[in-house]
Amino acid sequence: MAPSTASAARMRYYTDTASATISSEASPHRLISMLYDGVLERLAIARSSISRGDVGAKLKAINGAIQIVEHLRVVLDHDAGGSLAERLDALYDYCLRRMTLANAKNDPDILAEVSKLIVTIKSGWDAIDPMQR
């Protein structure tokens, strides 16, 4: 049974409010980790959407993942990050190109490749969490 419009609106409000609260309380380091989680979630949705033949959901999920990776790329601090920022920039560019190709070809394997790359980046990022020291 599909939720009513009012019920769906309440759920969206709750989700948006919860996300805003978490974002306002999270450290900058945690926010980046959350962005990686968002990419991974959207890639998983896109992969399952391809297997179900749900083009609309696939497009929405891939576009969301692309937007997050573009944001991660824009906020790179090239001055402080030096060669690491340059390598991340190149890796983000590669991920963006692969997601675009996966979208065009309806290829979940390409999305799985991007997911593995993001998991690797995220695990490295999480390992340097200053709050854990």
Backbone hydrogen bonds, N-H to C=O, Kabsch-Sander energy under -0.5 kcal/mol:
donor,donor_aa,acceptor,acceptor_aa,energy
8,A,4,S,-2.8
9,A,5,T,-2.4
10,R,6,A,-2.3
11,M,7,S,-2.2
12,R,8,A,-2.4
13,Y,9,A,-2.4
14,Y,10,R,-2.7
15,T,11,M,-2.7
16,D,12,R,-3.0
17,T,13,Y,-2.8
18,A,14,Y,-2.8
19,S,15,T,-2.5
20,A,16,D,-2.4
21,T,17,T,-2.3
22,I,18,A,-2.4
23,S,19,S,-2.6
24,S,20,A,-2.3
25,E,21,T,-1.3
26,A,22,I,-1.3
31,L,27,S,-2.4
32,I,28,P,-1.7
33,S,29,H,-1.8
34,M,30,R,-2.4
35,L,31,L,-1.9
36,Y,32,I,-2.1
37,D,33,S,-2.2
38,G,34,M,-2.2
39,V,35,L,-2.2
40,L,36,Y,-2.5
41,E,37,D,-2.6
42,R,38,G,-2.3
43,L,39,V,-2.6
44,A,40,L,-2.2
45,I,41,E,-2.2
46,A,42,R,-2.6
47,R,43,L,-2.5
48,S,44,A,-2.3
49,S,45,I,-2.5
50,I,46,A,-2.2
51,S,47,R,-1.9
52,R,48,S,-1.6
53,G,49,S,-1.0
53,G,50,I,-0.7
54,D,49,S,-2.4
55,V,53,G,-1.2
58,K,54,D,-2.2
59,L,55,V,-2.8
60,K,56,G,-2.3
61,A,57,A,-2.5
62,I,58,K,-2.9
63,N,59,L,-2.7
64,G,60,K,-2.1
65,A,61,A,-2.4
66,I,62,I,-2.8
67,Q,63,N,-2.4
68,I,64,G,-2.1
69,V,65,A,-2.5
70,E,66,I,-2.7
71,H,67,Q,-2.1
72,L,68,I,-2.8
73,R,69,V,-2.2
74,V,70,E,-2.3
75,V,71,H,-2.2
76,L,73,R,-1.0
78,H,76,L,-1.0
81,G,77,D,-2.9
82,G,78,H,-1.4
84,L,81,G,-1.4
85,A,81,G,-0.9
86,E,82,G,-1.8
87,R,83,S,-2.4
88,L,84,L,-2.6
89,D,85,A,-2.6
90,A,86,E,-2.1
91,L,87,R,-2.3
92,Y,88,L,-3.1
93,D,89,D,-2.3
94,Y,90,A,-2.3
95,C,91,L,-2.6
96,L,92,Y,-2.6
97,R,93,D,-2.4
98,R,94,Y,-2.6
99,M,95,C,-2.7
100,T,96,L,-2.0
101,L,97,R,-2.1
102,A,98,R,-2.9
103,N,99,M,-2.2
104,A,100,T,-2.2
105,K,101,L,-2.6
106,N,102,A,-1.2
107,D,102,A,-1.7
111,L,107,D,-1.2
112,A,108,P,-2.1
113,E,109,D,-1.9
114,V,110,I,-2.1
115,S,111,L,-2.5
116,K,112,A,-2.2
117,L,113,E,-1.9
118,I,114,V,-2.6
119,V,115,S,-2.8
120,T,116,K,-2.0
121,I,117,L,-2.4
122,K,118,I,-3.1
123,S,119,V,-2.6
124,G,120,T,-1.8
125,W,121,I,-2.6
126,D,122,K,-3.2
127,A,123,S,-1.6
128,I,124,G,-0.8
128,I,125,W,-1.0
129,D,126,D,-1.4
132,Q,129,D,-1.4
133,R,130,P,-1.0
